[in-house]
Each structure stands twice: as structure tokens, then as C-alpha cells.
Amino acid sequence: MELLADDRGAEALPMLESLAKQAPTHAAIQEGFAIALERAGPRVEPASAALIRARID
């Protein structure tokens, strides 16, 4: 995803979160969402972080 490549993960989060909810088994989408969350760091709402952690576990 271009936003992630440009180090703009925080901007990509809303779109990726929506996609991640719609396609919970799509590896590329889940990976992109995880990368965006990681790059956004502490600015991410706890609910978003919990969503990806739940999918990893």
C-alpha cells in the first residue's frame, strides 16, 4: 500500500481497519493493518490495537 510505503500509516488506518473487519482472513490486509498500527504507535485508539491483537492471538 502506497500510504504505508510513504510512512503515512496513520492516514491509512481508517481504511485498513474497515478492510480488516471485512476480510479477517485476508493475510495481506491484516498485515497492512498491523504495520499501520505499529507505525501509528501510541496515537492509535485502544480499540484498534485490541482488534489486531485479538486476530493475532
C-alpha positions in Angstrom: 0.0 0.0 0.0 1.4 3.4 -1.0 0.5 5.2 2.2 2.5 2.6 4.2 5.4 2.9 1.8 5.4 6.7 2.3 5.4 6.2 6.1 1.8 7.6 6.4 0.4 4.6 8.3 -1.8 6.8 10.5 -3.6 8.1 7.4 -4.1 4.5 6.2 -5.6 3.3 9.5 -9.3 4.1 8.9 -9.4 2.4 5.6 -7.3 -0.6 6.7 -9.4 -1.0 9.8 -12.5 -1.2 7.8 -10.9 -3.7 5.3 -9.6 -5.7 8.2 -13.0 -6.1 9.7 -14.5 -7.1 6.3 -11.7 -9.6 5.4 -10.4 -11.1 8.7 -8.7 -14.0 6.9 -7.0 -11.9 4.1 -3.3 -12.0 5.1 -2.2 -9.0 3.1 -4.9 -6.8 4.5 -4.2 -7.9 8.1 -0.5 -7.4 7.6 -1.1 -3.9 6.2 -3.3 -3.1 9.2 -0.8 -4.4 11.7 2.0 -2.3 10.0 -0.2 0.8 10.1 -1.0 0.3 13.8 2.7 -0.2 14.6 3.7 2.9 12.8 0.9 5.0 14.3 2.2 4.0 17.8 0.5 5.5 20.9 -1.7 7.7 18.8 -3.9 4.7 17.9 -7.1 4.3 19.8 -7.0 1.3 22.2 -9.9 -0.3 20.4 -8.0 -0.5 17.1 -5.0 -2.0 18.8 -7.2 -4.6 20.6 -8.7 -5.6 17.3 -5.4 -6.6 15.7 -4.1 -8.2 18.9 -7.3 -10.4 19.1 -6.7 -11.5 15.5 -3.1 -12.4 16.2 -3.8 -14.5 19.2 
